[in-house]
Amino acid sequence: MSAWRAMAVAVIVGVSLLTVPIAAGATPPAAATPVGDDTPTATTAGVDDTPTPTPLSTHTELRLTTTLDRTPDRVGEITATVTAEIPSQFRELTLQLPADARVVSTSGFTRTATDSVEWDSNSNPATVRYRIDADVRSAADQPGAEGTYRFADTANWSLVRIPSVGDISGRIVGDDPEIVRETEIDGPGVAGDQIAYLGPYDRRTRTAHSQTFHLVVPETADLESETSEIFESVTAASDRLRIGDRDDEVLMIAAPTGDVEWAVRGIQTGDSDFWVRADEPVDTPANNWVHEYVHTRQEYTAAADARWITEATATYYAALLTLEADRVEFDRFQRFLAQGEDEPQASAVMTDPNTWENFANYRKGALVAGDLDRRIRLTTDGEASLDTLMRAINSHEGELTAADIAGYIDAIAGETAAKETTAATTATTVDPMWSRDSHTAAFGAEPARFAFRFADETPISVGGTSRRLPASGENLTVGLNETVSVGVTVENVGGTDGAYELPFRIGDNTTTRTGRLAPGATTTHRFAQRFTAPGSYRIAVGGEEIRVTVTETATTTDAPIDVPTEIEVPGFGVAGAVLAVGLVALRHSRRS
């Protein structure tokens, strides 16, 4: 018998896949504006949070389901019921509750002297119900006026951070179990991996570029922008940003503005959840729908001297992508970035968060990030851009520092560009916003950008036999020692010639090849992998993914095709996406 202790590592919530929680990002507050609405398409139903006990869990994992319920008679708090379905290898189990949890009742658990509950080693499932404060107010060191709301519960609805069990410890016999978390809502509502909305709502959905976007519009929210405009704005950003993997699902909540004084215009947290004030427009350089979406594409942990780049790039990309979508004219884009020239933000030092005043990391930061984008484009004759840098940053292992950023810029655009960026981020001054002519010189010809997709003809074969691509959520089943061949088409969707890198990662091994394409040109490469051990594997091609189950028996059924004996393998690298073959694992990420 062994002692066992773990932090929860798996979450299945609402519209999201397996993820781990990460830090939140936010944008500055703005005044409310008149609003309009759209046509509803779907709503959700409530769930029963009092399951009938069974003698033994049928799950092989420890499954923790948190059911959230509103408490209209106690405005400012919600109730959470945690139901633990406990696999047979457990002999003891302790769950740590949130520090401010107020236990209402337990079944199969006993409250300890600390903020924990202990299992009675017999009841299954076991439950604990507790009340918890739902309101989260802005602190003095956070964006927004101190005391205004980041999350809130009202008499009619709740927009909350999902409370979570912390440390999980116990005693087991056998292998360590997987921990799976689920969030459900008792009554109307929707849950992501970190944010939940409780109350009547309409959900609108759009799928594009390997992502499904869910827009939740509460009954009490009046949208400033049409639903179609919001979707067009974020899906265009999804297509345009070639800076790393896309999440399968994105949850966007339009926060009602009538009852709450919000501290900020939006917050992104978790893997791909965010809320935006319902009165936020999309036809502005301060496009907060795109700003928060950009945060979902940031995959790094920044040290203090590199933190500026998180909000700076989200703010800059929101303005640039809105300009590129013809939603604003250049002069509005120019005036927006020129806010970084004003005091006190102009005197702030980007590498020193203690100097940031008046949203300096957003305002001066966006101007510095934009000028860096312009310099990279000019230095590389349009073959690289800020996208290239962000891909490198997103693939960075460990904590990202200012020195790391300078090193990546050096590799992409040369030593001079790296030194200029270091100077710009450590100075108490800022270079002025560039002119229209300077913008045309750098941005007029869109840089080389590469899209990666499964090949149109024979995207996948097994043992020389063609197979259909598995549908979303399905596995490709192959036999032991069979070879899977995947066709990958690379297309230059930018405006200039450019080189790409394509690393194929197999376990700890990486093979990289390079190629070069003219604008609009495509080329197709094939990659083959022989599976010599049964189990579950993942093949990811850019934003696409195939999950492979290897069994003891062969499963080939379709007509054979020719597979080349020599496989040409070009590579994505920092210039594109990734094709990876490896054991299925959670994607640990960091965004703010």
PyMOL commands that set and color helices and strands:
alter all, ss='L'
color gray80, all
select helices_A, chain A and resi 227-240+288-296+304-306+308-324+330-341+345-347+353-355+360-379+386-394+402-413+415-426+436-443+573-575
alter helices_A, ss='H'
color red, helices_A
select strands_A, chain A and resi 2-7+11-13+25-27+62-70+77-85+90-96+102-107+109-111+116-119+126-133+136-137+149-153+158-161+167-172+179-185+189-191+195-198+201-208+211-218+249-255+266-269+273-277+301-302+399-400+450-454+460-462+465-466+475-479+483-492+498-506+509-517+522-530+535-541+544-551+579-583
alter strands_A, ss='S'
color yellow, strands_A
deselect
rebuild
show_as cartoon
